[in-house]
Amino acid sequence: MRRAVTRALGGWGVAADDQDVVALLISELVTNALRHGEPPVRLRAECTDSAITVSVEDAGSSAPVAVEPAAWDASGGRGLHLVESLADGWGVNRNGVGKAVWFRVVTG
């Protein structure tokens, strides 16, 4: 998914730095959906003149855990920290079957 979206972003003329941020955040959200959600997992990306919005949907009913500090030696638990730090906005929406976790990166 990460490669496909990076290719699409390049085709849309998105700057390389923004591509890197979006690809990293996609990787985090897809990993969370696969580890903690329920299949099927779907990714949507939308690019406008000013922002990229990505959502990762899964059929799981549980919301992502709150963003909490991770121990310095923890093997995980930093994905949503990255999303919160690097995205210009993010959130969780319920849908008829599960949830969609989304983020927006303003491009520049």
ABEGO torsion letter per residue (X at the ends): XAAAAAAAAAAAGBBAAAAAAAAAAAAAAAAAAAAABBOBBBBBBBBBAABBBBBBBBABABBBBBBBBBBAABABGAAAAAAAAABABBBBBBBAABBBBBBBBBBX
